[in-house]
Structures are given as structure tokens and as C-alpha cells.
């Protein structure tokens, strides 16, 4: 999950712990995230560390929607995931 803001985001672990239900933890486990501790490790990346982890890539904006469905069709990216008929 990528969460962004124009301002630094303060992470309040105690508040998160009180709001996380068993169903959310089950959902995390289905995504191979072993509990809240592992989920929280993802909040350590910011600014340069996040850029280094993600690497180079296209900037996605309203007028340059690189990841839109119609673009996947145009470059053939969608078809590789569909089974052959």
C-alpha cells in the first residue's frame, strides 16, 4: 500500500492497534503480511528511501495516466495476463 501526503504523516501505532480488527489481520495474512508488526515496517520509507526502493518509473498525473486500462491495451500489457483461447 502506498500512502502519500504533501505533509509528513505521523504514525500513531497505539491508535492503529485499537482500530485493527481480526478481519483486517486475516486480510493481511491473505496478502502474506504476517501481522501488524510486519505491516508497520512499511511505514519506514519516506522521501529518498522510498524513491530508492521504488526505483525509476513514469510519473502518473491526471494528464498522463500511464497506468490506465486503455494504455495497457495500447501497449499490449493486458493481453499477456489473459489465457489463450
Biopython code that builds the backbone (N, CA, C, O; Angstrom):
import numpy as np
from Bio.PDB.StructureBuilder import StructureBuilder

atoms = [
    (1, "UNK", "N", (0.846, -1.146, 0.000)),
    (1, "UNK", "CA", (0.000, 0.000, 0.000)),
    (1, "UNK", "C", (0.903, 1.222, 0.000)),
    (1, "UNK", "O", (1.903, 1.268, 0.715)),
    (2, "UNK", "N", (0.547, 2.198, -0.797)),
    (2, "UNK", "CA", (1.299, 3.438, -0.841)),
    (2, "UNK", "C", (0.370, 4.555, -0.400)),
    (2, "UNK", "O", (-0.698, 4.755, -0.976)),
    (3, "UNK", "N", (0.782, 5.264, 0.609)),
    (3, "UNK", "CA", (0.015, 6.372, 1.147)),
    (3, "UNK", "C", (0.869, 7.612, 1.025)),
    (3, "UNK", "O", (2.012, 7.631, 1.484)),
    (4, "UNK", "N", (0.329, 8.641, 0.414)),
    (4, "UNK", "CA", (1.117, 9.851, 0.204)),
    (4, "UNK", "C", (0.440, 11.083, 0.769)),
    (4, "UNK", "O", (-0.767, 11.098, 1.006)),
    (5, "UNK", "N", (1.237, 12.109, 0.979)),
    (5, "UNK", "CA", (0.740, 13.366, 1.512)),
    (5, "UNK", "C", (1.735, 14.461, 1.171)),
    (5, "UNK", "O", (2.924, 14.192, 0.996)),
    (6, "UNK", "N", (1.264, 15.673, 1.079)),
    (6, "UNK", "CA", (2.159, 16.814, 0.896)),
    (6, "UNK", "C", (2.851, 17.205, 2.193)),
    (6, "UNK", "O", (3.818, 17.966, 2.186)),
    (7, "UNK", "N", (2.359, 16.689, 3.289)),
    (7, "UNK", "CA", (2.932, 16.949, 4.612)),
    (7, "UNK", "C", (3.384, 15.620, 5.209)),
    (7, "UNK", "O", (2.853, 14.572, 4.840)),
    (8, "UNK", "N", (4.349, 15.640, 6.120)),
    (8, "UNK", "CA", (4.745, 14.388, 6.787)),
    (8, "UNK", "C", (3.552, 13.744, 7.490)),
    (8, "UNK", "O", (2.708, 14.433, 8.063)),
    (9, "UNK", "N", (3.496, 12.425, 7.437)),
    (9, "UNK", "CA", (2.410, 11.686, 8.071)),
    (9, "UNK", "C", (2.913, 11.139, 9.397)),
    (9, "UNK", "O", (3.910, 10.418, 9.446)),
    (10, "UNK", "N", (2.213, 11.488, 10.472)),
    (10, "UNK", "CA", (2.569, 10.978, 11.801)),
    (10, "UNK", "C", (1.858, 9.642, 12.009)),
    (10, "UNK", "O", (0.634, 9.566, 11.902)),
    (11, "UNK", "N", (2.610, 8.606, 12.300)),
    (11, "UNK", "CA", (2.052, 7.274, 12.516)),
    (11, "UNK", "C", (1.880, 7.049, 14.015)),
    (11, "UNK", "O", (2.850, 7.087, 14.772)),
    (12, "UNK", "N", (0.646, 6.816, 14.432)),
    (12, "UNK", "CA", (0.327, 6.564, 15.840)),
    (12, "UNK", "C", (0.002, 5.078, 15.981)),
    (12, "UNK", "O", (-1.137, 4.659, 15.775)),
    (13, "UNK", "N", (1.015, 4.290, 16.333)),
    (13, "UNK", "CA", (0.841, 2.838, 16.399)),
    (13, "UNK", "C", (-0.252, 2.440, 17.386)),
    (13, "UNK", "O", (-1.041, 1.541, 17.096)),
    (14, "UNK", "N", (-0.311, 3.083, 18.527)),
    (14, "UNK", "CA", (-1.325, 2.737, 19.523)),
    (14, "UNK", "C", (-2.734, 2.942, 18.955)),
    (14, "UNK", "O", (-3.624, 2.125, 19.188)),
    (15, "UNK", "N", (-2.928, 4.022, 18.219)),
    (15, "UNK", "CA", (-4.240, 4.275, 17.615)),
    (15, "UNK", "C", (-4.566, 3.231, 16.557)),
    (15, "UNK", "O", (-5.711, 2.793, 16.444)),
    (16, "UNK", "N", (-3.566, 2.834, 15.787)),
    (16, "UNK", "CA", (-3.782, 1.815, 14.757)),
    (16, "UNK", "C", (-4.130, 0.478, 15.413)),
    (16, "UNK", "O", (-5.039, -0.216, 14.957)),
    (17, "UNK", "N", (-3.422, 0.117, 16.468)),
    (17, "UNK", "CA", (-3.680, -1.153, 17.152)),
    (17, "UNK", "C", (-5.115, -1.234, 17.679)),
    (17, "UNK", "O", (-5.726, -2.302, 17.650)),
    (18, "UNK", "N", (-5.652, -0.114, 18.158)),
    (18, "UNK", "CA", (-7.016, -0.140, 18.704)),
    (18, "UNK", "C", (-8.073, -0.235, 17.614)),
    (18, "UNK", "O", (-9.213, -0.608, 17.889)),
    (19, "UNK", "N", (-7.707, 0.100, 16.381)),
    (19, "UNK", "CA", (-8.677, 0.100, 15.279)),
    (19, "UNK", "C", (-8.606, -1.124, 14.375)),
    (19, "UNK", "O", (-9.518, -1.358, 13.581)),
    (20, "UNK", "N", (-7.547, -1.899, 14.483)),
    (20, "UNK", "CA", (-7.382, -3.052, 13.598)),
    (20, "UNK", "C", (-8.197, -4.228, 14.127)),
    (20, "UNK", "O", (-7.992, -4.694, 15.248)),
    (21, "UNK", "N", (-9.119, -4.692, 13.300)),
    (21, "UNK", "CA", (-9.979, -5.808, 13.684)),
    (21, "UNK", "C", (-9.333, -7.138, 13.278)),
    (21, "UNK", "O", (-8.404, -7.160, 12.471)),
    (22, "UNK", "N", (-9.826, -8.235, 13.837)),
    (22, "UNK", "CA", (-9.326, -9.549, 13.410)),
    (22, "UNK", "C", (-9.523, -9.782, 11.911)),
    (22, "UNK", "O", (-8.714, -10.465, 11.283)),
    (23, "UNK", "N", (-10.581, -9.226, 11.337)),
    (23, "UNK", "CA", (-10.811, -9.371, 9.905)),
    (23, "UNK", "C", (-9.721, -8.688, 9.087)),
    (23, "UNK", "O", (-9.312, -9.200, 8.045)),
    (24, "UNK", "N", (-9.254, -7.543, 9.551)),
    (24, "UNK", "CA", (-8.159, -6.846, 8.866)),
    (24, "UNK", "C", (-6.885, -7.677, 8.948)),
    (24, "UNK", "O", (-6.165, -7.806, 7.958)),
    (25, "UNK", "N", (-6.603, -8.238, 10.111)),
    (25, "UNK", "CA", (-5.416, -9.087, 10.262)),
    (25, "UNK", "C", (-5.507, -10.316, 9.361)),
    (25, "UNK", "O", (-4.504, -10.747, 8.792)),
    (26, "UNK", "N", (-6.718, -10.886, 9.228)),
    (26, "UNK", "CA", (-6.910, -12.016, 8.310)),
    (26, "UNK", "C", (-6.629, -11.587, 6.870)),
    (26, "UNK", "O", (-6.010, -12.327, 6.105)),
    (27, "UNK", "N", (-7.084, -10.397, 6.509)),
    (27, "UNK", "CA", (-6.830, -9.874, 5.172)),
    (27, "UNK", "C", (-5.346, -9.664, 4.915)),
    (27, "UNK", "O", (-4.852, -9.948, 3.824)),
    (28, "UNK", "N", (-4.641, -9.169, 5.915)),
    (28, "UNK", "CA", (-3.191, -9.001, 5.783)),
    (28, "UNK", "C", (-2.518, -10.360, 5.597)),
    (28, "UNK", "O", (-1.613, -10.504, 4.775)),
    (29, "UNK", "N", (-2.962, -11.347, 6.359)),
    (29, "UNK", "CA", (-2.376, -12.688, 6.255)),
    (29, "UNK", "C", (-2.596, -13.266, 4.857)),
    (29, "UNK", "O", (-1.725, -13.960, 4.334)),
    (30, "UNK", "N", (-3.733, -12.991, 4.256)),
    (30, "UNK", "CA", (-4.001, -13.467, 2.899)),
    (30, "UNK", "C", (-3.052, -12.831, 1.888)),
    (30, "UNK", "O", (-2.812, -13.391, 0.819)),
    (31, "UNK", "N", (-2.519, -11.671, 2.224)),
    (31, "UNK", "CA", (-1.552, -10.979, 1.359)),
    (31, "UNK", "C", (-0.111, -11.265, 1.779)),
    (31, "UNK", "O", (0.820, -10.579, 1.359)),
    (32, "UNK", "N", (0.053, -12.290, 2.614)),
    (32, "UNK", "CA", (1.366, -12.714, 3.120)),
    (32, "UNK", "C", (2.049, -11.636, 3.977)),
    (32, "UNK", "O", (3.271, -11.490, 3.970)),
    (33, "UNK", "N", (1.228, -10.900, 4.702)),
    (33, "UNK", "CA", (1.752, -9.927, 5.668)),
    (33, "UNK", "C", (1.442, -10.497, 7.043)),
    (33, "UNK", "O", (0.282, -10.577, 7.446)),
    (34, "UNK", "N", (2.480, -10.890, 7.754)),
    (34, "UNK", "CA", (2.322, -11.639, 8.997)),
    (34, "UNK", "C", (2.067, -10.737, 10.191)),
    (34, "UNK", "O", (2.905, -10.638, 11.087)),
    (35, "UNK", "N", (0.931, -10.088, 10.210)),
    (35, "UNK", "CA", (0.533, -9.315, 11.368)),
    (35, "UNK", "C", (0.856, -7.836, 11.278)),
    (35, "UNK", "O", (1.435, -7.353, 10.304)),
    (36, "UNK", "N", (0.465, -7.147, 12.316)),
    (36, "UNK", "CA", (0.594, -5.697, 12.363)),
    (36, "UNK", "C", (2.052, -5.242, 12.387)),
    (36, "UNK", "O", (2.393, -4.214, 11.800)),
    (37, "UNK", "N", (2.912, -6.003, 13.064)),
    (37, "UNK", "CA", (4.329, -5.617, 13.104)),
    (37, "UNK", "C", (4.925, -5.556, 11.704)),
    (37, "UNK", "O", (5.604, -4.592, 11.352)),
    (38, "UNK", "N", (4.667, -6.589, 10.907)),
    (38, "UNK", "CA", (5.201, -6.591, 9.543)),
    (38, "UNK", "C", (4.570, -5.483, 8.709)),
    (38, "UNK", "O", (5.259, -4.838, 7.918)),
    (39, "UNK", "N", (3.279, -5.256, 8.875)),
    (39, "UNK", "CA", (2.604, -4.184, 8.152)),
    (39, "UNK", "C", (3.219, -2.822, 8.490)),
    (39, "UNK", "O", (3.415, -1.989, 7.605)),
    (40, "UNK", "N", (3.516, -2.606, 9.748)),
    (40, "UNK", "CA", (4.044, -1.322, 10.194)),
    (40, "UNK", "C", (5.455, -1.067, 9.678)),
    (40, "UNK", "O", (5.864, 0.091, 9.587)),
    (41, "UNK", "N", (6.207, -2.098, 9.340)),
    (41, "UNK", "CA", (7.558, -1.868, 8.828)),
    (41, "UNK", "C", (7.523, -1.095, 7.514)),
    (41, "UNK", "O", (8.495, -0.426, 7.164)),
    (42, "UNK", "N", (6.427, -1.181, 6.793)),
    (42, "UNK", "CA", (6.295, -0.454, 5.536)),
    (42, "UNK", "C", (6.192, 1.046, 5.704)),
    (42, "UNK", "O", (6.353, 1.786, 4.734)),
    (43, "UNK", "N", (5.928, 1.510, 6.906)),
    (43, "UNK", "CA", (5.819, 2.941, 7.148)),
    (43, "UNK", "C", (7.171, 3.607, 7.354)),
    (43, "UNK", "O", (7.239, 4.805, 7.630)),
    (44, "UNK", "N", (8.221, 2.855, 7.225)),
    (44, "UNK", "CA", (9.545, 3.424, 7.473)),
    (44, "UNK", "C", (10.115, 4.127, 6.250)),
    (44, "UNK", "O", (11.082, 4.881, 6.366)),
    (45, "UNK", "N", (9.536, 3.894, 5.091)),
    (45, "UNK", "CA", (10.076, 4.509, 3.885)),
    (45, "UNK", "C", (9.478, 5.890, 3.664)),
    (45, "UNK", "O", (8.262, 6.071, 3.729)),
    (46, "UNK", "N", (10.325, 6.836, 3.410)),
    (46, "UNK", "CA", (9.870, 8.183, 3.095)),
    (46, "UNK", "C", (10.925, 8.868, 2.245)),
    (46, "UNK", "O", (12.117, 8.573, 2.337)),
    (47, "UNK", "N", (10.465, 9.775, 1.428)),
    (47, "UNK", "CA", (11.329, 10.613, 0.604)),
    (47, "UNK", "C", (12.378, 9.807, -0.155)),
    (47, "UNK", "O", (12.021, 8.979, -0.993)),
    (48, "UNK", "N", (13.650, 10.027, 0.116)),
    (48, "UNK", "CA", (14.722, 9.392, -0.647)),
    (48, "UNK", "C", (14.717, 7.872, -0.496)),
    (48, "UNK", "O", (15.006, 7.155, -1.454)),
    (49, "UNK", "N", (14.390, 7.373, 0.702)),
    (49, "UNK", "CA", (14.348, 5.921, 0.903)),
    (49, "UNK", "C", (13.246, 5.289, 0.060)),
    (49, "UNK", "O", (13.436, 4.204, -0.491)),
    (50, "UNK", "N", (12.114, 5.946, -0.045)),
    (50, "UNK", "CA", (11.022, 5.442, -0.869)),
    (50, "UNK", "C", (11.400, 5.473, -2.343)),
    (50, "UNK", "O", (11.148, 4.515, -3.073)),
    (51, "UNK", "N", (12.000, 6.567, -2.778)),
    (51, "UNK", "CA", (12.435, 6.664, -4.173)),
    (51, "UNK", "C", (13.451, 5.564, -4.513)),
    (51, "UNK", "O", (13.397, 4.973, -5.592)),
    (52, "UNK", "N", (14.361, 5.303, -3.599)),
    (52, "UNK", "CA", (15.372, 4.271, -3.836)),
    (52, "UNK", "C", (14.723, 2.885, -3.896)),
    (52, "UNK", "O", (15.136, 2.048, -4.699)),
    (53, "UNK", "N", (13.725, 2.637, -3.065)),
    (53, "UNK", "CA", (13.061, 1.344, -3.030)),
    (53, "UNK", "C", (12.214, 1.117, -4.275)),
    (53, "UNK", "O", (12.193, 0.012, -4.817)),
    (54, "UNK", "N", (11.521, 2.146, -4.731)),
    (54, "UNK", "CA", (10.640, 2.012, -5.891)),
    (54, "UNK", "C", (11.385, 2.067, -7.211)),
    (54, "UNK", "O", (10.970, 1.442, -8.187)),
    (55, "UNK", "N", (12.469, 2.801, -7.248)),
    (55, "UNK", "CA", (13.223, 2.928, -8.484)),
    (55, "UNK", "C", (12.603, 3.937, -9.434)),
    (55, "UNK", "O", (11.641, 4.628, -9.100)),
    (56, "UNK", "N", (13.177, 4.002, -10.623)),
    (56, "UNK", "CA", (12.694, 4.955, -11.617)),
    (56, "UNK", "C", (11.397, 4.445, -12.239)),
    (56, "UNK", "O", (11.142, 3.241, -12.278)),
    (57, "UNK", "N", (10.607, 5.356, -12.709)),
    (57, "UNK", "CA", (9.370, 4.980, -13.379)),
    (57, "UNK", "C", (8.640, 6.220, -13.853)),
    (57, "UNK", "O", (9.032, 7.343, -13.536)),
    (58, "UNK", "N", (7.578, 6.012, -14.612)),
    (58, "UNK", "CA", (6.835, 7.162, -15.127)),
    (58, "UNK", "C", (6.082, 7.879, -14.012)),
    (58, "UNK", "O", (5.629, 7.256, -13.051)),
    (59, "UNK", "N", (5.958, 9.178, -14.152)),
    (59, "UNK", "CA", (5.162, 9.967, -13.227)),
    (59, "UNK", "C", (3.716, 9.892, -13.701)),
    (59, "UNK", "O", (3.421, 10.184, -14.860)),
    (60, "UNK", "N", (2.815, 9.499, -12.802)),
    (60, "UNK", "CA", (1.408, 9.354, -13.148)),
    (60, "UNK", "C", (0.656, 10.587, -12.644)),
    (60, "UNK", "O", (0.625, 10.861, -11.444)),
    (61, "UNK", "N", (0.054, 11.319, -13.570)),
    (61, "UNK", "CA", (-0.733, 12.501, -13.244)),
    (61, "UNK", "C", (-2.058, 12.418, -13.984)),
    (61, "UNK", "O", (-2.274, 11.503, -14.779)),
    (62, "UNK", "N", (-2.943, 13.369, -13.725)),
    (62, "UNK", "CA", (-4.236, 13.375, -14.394)),
    (62, "UNK", "C", (-4.101, 13.431, -15.901)),
    (62, "UNK", "O", (-4.860, 12.780, -16.619)),
    (63, "UNK", "N", (-3.143, 14.202, -16.386)),
    (63, "UNK", "CA", (-2.993, 14.331, -17.835)),
    (63, "UNK", "C", (-2.005, 13.317, -18.428)),
    (63, "UNK", "O", (-1.806, 13.289, -19.643)),
    (64, "UNK", "N", (-1.397, 12.501, -17.594)),
    (64, "UNK", "CA", (-0.505, 11.425, -18.054)),
    (64, "UNK", "C", (-0.826, 10.151, -17.270)),
    (64, "UNK", "O", (-0.028, 9.695, -16.452)),
    (65, "UNK", "N", (-2.011, 9.583, -17.534)),
    (65, "UNK", "CA", (-2.457, 8.403, -16.773)),
    (65, "UNK", "C", (-1.851, 7.111, -17.309)),
    (65, "UNK", "O", (-2.553, 6.277, -17.880)),
    (66, "UNK", "N", (-0.571, 6.957, -17.125)),
    (66, "UNK", "CA", (0.171, 5.824, -17.675)),
    (66, "UNK", "C", (-0.445, 4.471, -17.313)),
    (66, "UNK", "O", (-0.416, 3.538, -18.115)),
    (67, "UNK", "N", (-0.998, 4.367, -16.113)),
    (67, "UNK", "CA", (-1.494, 3.075, -15.634)),
    (67, "UNK", "C", (-2.970, 2.833, -15.948)),
    (67, "UNK", "O", (-3.557, 1.899, -15.402)),
    (68, "UNK", "N", (-3.577, 3.630, -16.795)),
    (68, "UNK", "CA", (-4.982, 3.452, -17.133)),
    (68, "UNK", "C", (-5.184, 2.240, -18.035)),
    (68, "UNK", "O", (-4.280, 1.838, -18.767)),
    (69, "UNK", "N", (-6.362, 1.674, -17.974)),
    (69, "UNK", "CA", (-6.710, 0.479, -18.733)),
    (69, "UNK", "C", (-6.449, 0.643, -20.229)),
    (69, "UNK", "O", (-5.874, -0.242, -20.862)),
    (70, "UNK", "N", (-6.870, 1.775, -20.792)),
    (70, "UNK", "CA", (-6.709, 1.957, -22.241)),
    (70, "UNK", "C", (-5.236, 1.961, -22.646)),
    (70, "UNK", "O", (-4.899, 1.527, -23.748)),
    (71, "UNK", "N", (-4.365, 2.439, -21.778)),
    (71, "UNK", "CA", (-2.935, 2.401, -22.088)),
    (71, "UNK", "C", (-2.390, 0.974, -22.038)),
    (71, "UNK", "O", (-1.538, 0.608, -22.848)),
    (72, "UNK", "N", (-2.869, 0.181, -21.106)),
    (72, "UNK", "CA", (-2.438, -1.221, -21.060)),
    (72, "UNK", "C", (-2.836, -1.944, -22.338)),
    (72, "UNK", "O", (-2.077, -2.761, -22.857)),
    (73, "UNK", "N", (-4.015, -1.646, -22.838)),
    (73, "UNK", "CA", (-4.441, -2.257, -24.099)),
    (73, "UNK", "C", (-3.542, -1.814, -25.240)),
    (73, "UNK", "O", (-3.165, -2.615, -26.096)),
    (74, "UNK", "N", (-3.205, -0.539, -25.244)),
    (74, "UNK", "CA", (-2.402, 0.001, -26.346)),
    (74, "UNK", "C", (-1.003, -0.602, -26.384)),
    (74, "UNK", "O", (-0.456, -0.834, -27.462)),
    (75, "UNK", "N", (-0.425, -0.853, -25.222)),
    (75, "UNK", "CA", (0.937, -1.397, -25.214)),
    (75, "UNK", "C", (0.954, -2.920, -25.137)),
    (75, "UNK", "O", (2.020, -3.536, -25.147)),
    (76, "UNK", "N", (-0.237, -3.526, -25.061)),
    (76, "UNK", "CA", (-0.315, -4.983, -25.042)),
    (76, "UNK", "C", (-0.067, -5.601, -23.687)),
    (76, "UNK", "O", (0.001, -6.824, -23.573)),
    (77, "UNK", "N", (0.071, -4.788, -22.658)),
    (77, "UNK", "CA", (0.360, -5.318, -21.323)),
    (77, "UNK", "C", (-0.756, -6.158, -20.747)),
    (77, "UNK", "O", (-0.497, -7.100, -19.998)),
    (78, "UNK", "N", (-1.994, -5.836, -21.080)),
    (78, "UNK", "CA", (-3.113, -6.583, -20.518)),
    (78, "UNK", "C", (-3.201, -7.979, -21.114)),
    (78, "UNK", "O", (-3.518, -8.937, -20.409)),
    (79, "UNK", "N", (-2.930, -8.098, -22.380)),
    (79, "UNK", "CA", (-3.141, -9.368, -23.076)),
    (79, "UNK", "C", (-2.254, -10.480, -22.544)),
    (79, "UNK", "O", (-2.629, -11.649, -22.635)),
    (80, "UNK", "N", (-1.106, -10.162, -21.999)),
    (80, "UNK", "CA", (-0.233, -11.244, -21.524)),
    (80, "UNK", "C", (-0.815, -11.948, -20.297)),
    (80, "UNK", "O", (-0.393, -13.057, -19.969)),
    (81, "UNK", "N", (-1.769, -11.326, -19.623)),
    (81, "UNK", "CA", (-2.375, -11.939, -18.440)),
    (81, "UNK", "C", (-3.610, -12.756, -18.783)),
    (81, "UNK", "O", (-4.094, -13.521, -17.949)),
    (82, "UNK", "N", (-4.130, -12.606, -20.000)),
    (82, "UNK", "CA", (-5.340, -13.332, -20.383)),
    (82, "UNK", "C", (-4.962, -14.691, -20.961)),
    (82, "UNK", "O", (-3.964, -14.815, -21.671)),
    (83, "UNK", "N", (-5.774, -15.720, -20.649)),
    (83, "UNK", "CA", (-5.460, -17.055, -21.182)),
    (83, "UNK", "C", (-5.691, -17.093, -22.704)),
    (83, "UNK", "O", (-6.523, -16.365, -23.246)),
    (84, "UNK", "N", (-4.931, -17.958, -23.360)),
    (84, "UNK", "CA", (-5.152, -18.165, -24.801)),
    (84, "UNK", "C", (-6.492, -18.847, -24.997)),
    (84, "UNK", "O", (-6.919, -19.651, -24.169)),
    (85, "UNK", "N", (-7.149, -18.523, -26.094)),
    (85, "UNK", "CA", (-8.451, -19.154, -26.365)),
    (85, "UNK", "C", (-8.279, -20.492, -27.008)),
    (85, "UNK", "O", (-9.266, -21.165, -27.306)),
]
sb = StructureBuilder()
sb.init_structure("model")
sb.init_model(0)
sb.init_chain("A")
sb.init_seg("    ")
for serial, (resi, resn, name, xyz) in enumerate(atoms, 1):
    if name == "N":
        sb.init_residue(resn, " ", resi, " ")
    sb.init_atom(name, np.array(xyz, "f"), 0.0, 1.0, " ", f" {name:<3s}", serial, name[0])
structure = sb.get_structure()
